[in-house]
Amino acid sequence: MRQNARTARTLAGVVMAVAAGVTLGACNRPHLSTTPLTVVGVESQYADVLGQLGGRYVHVVAILNNPSADPHSFEATVSTAQEIAAAAIVVQNGAGYDSSITPIETATAGSGRRIVSAAAVDGVGSTVRNPHLWYRIDTMHRVAAVVTADLIHFAPRERNYFLAREQRFDQSLLRWQRLVRLARARTRGLAVAVTEPVGDYLLSAMGLRIATPFTFQADVMNGIDPSPELLAYQSHLLSTKAVQLFCFNRQVESVLTQRLSAQAHQAHVQTCGLYETLPVGEHYQQWMTNTTTTILADLNISIAKE
């Protein structure tokens, strides 16, 4: 998404460099007592889950790991390719979100490497409208199961260790999942406006109605100027307080998003910034729980005692 001609040229150069000389590391299984498996999470949230599941037996690399940057502006480098080439397991989002990684994976294809696509695991396919799958309430549970099986494949002697960590991870998701279920009983009938579909899966799971047309969201997500009609409708939602909350992507700032945020503030509509990649210092499940709690607080809803 948002891949421009410059990015495409850069990627082509990287792939050529990789094909010419990157040493493949995924073919060999290291002795885990001394050398951990190199595992790559293309997005930092997947890298975090890889670390939680693999523990002391993995060396984790995150490709998109800057919560202050627009992940759509990512450009692959030779260093990126080398990290992917050395990986035993690569976890990526799929659904077109990180398609720039695919040519690198192909150019560095080594026997034995496992590639896990959250989109494939979720069964949503490549044509899903909203690729921000980590905001789906069950996605990481499914990804964790596949990753654990792959870790066991590379280190069968550590099977019990990996299974225990998977169980611990799944248990840690329960607080967030319970919070989302409780929210549904309190948010019925409330509407939100958004700039793009970053948090749509979570907002819908919480029982909120997303009033912004998806065409508008898709345009902003893909760096396209929405039509005047769509922009007028979005502005109307804010100026008339037809929504109770306005959610925007913290990592993507433009004149349009600034204008809409200003309209929301002027109309006294509460605003909420959502991250597209994992904030520094948080684990995935903490990020999701904190985001859900923040949304509820912005809606002046408390369910702490329930």
Buried (B, 14 or more C-beta within 10 A) or exposed (E): BBBEEEBEEBBEEBBEBBBEEBEBBBEEBBEBEEEBBBBBBBBBBBBBBBBBBBBEBBBBBBBBBEBEBBBBEBBBBBEBBBBBBBBBBBBBBBBBBBBBBBBBBEBBEBEEBBBBBBBBBBEBEEEBEBBBBBBBBEBBBBBBBBBBBBBBBBBEEBBEBBBEBBEEBBEBBEBBBEBBBBBEEBBEEBBBBBBBBBBBBBBBBBBBBBBBBBEBBBBBBEBEEBEEEBBEBBBEBBEEEBBBBBBBBBBBEBEBBEEBBEBBEEBEBBBBBBBBBBBEEBBBBBBBBBBBBEBBEBBEBEBEEE
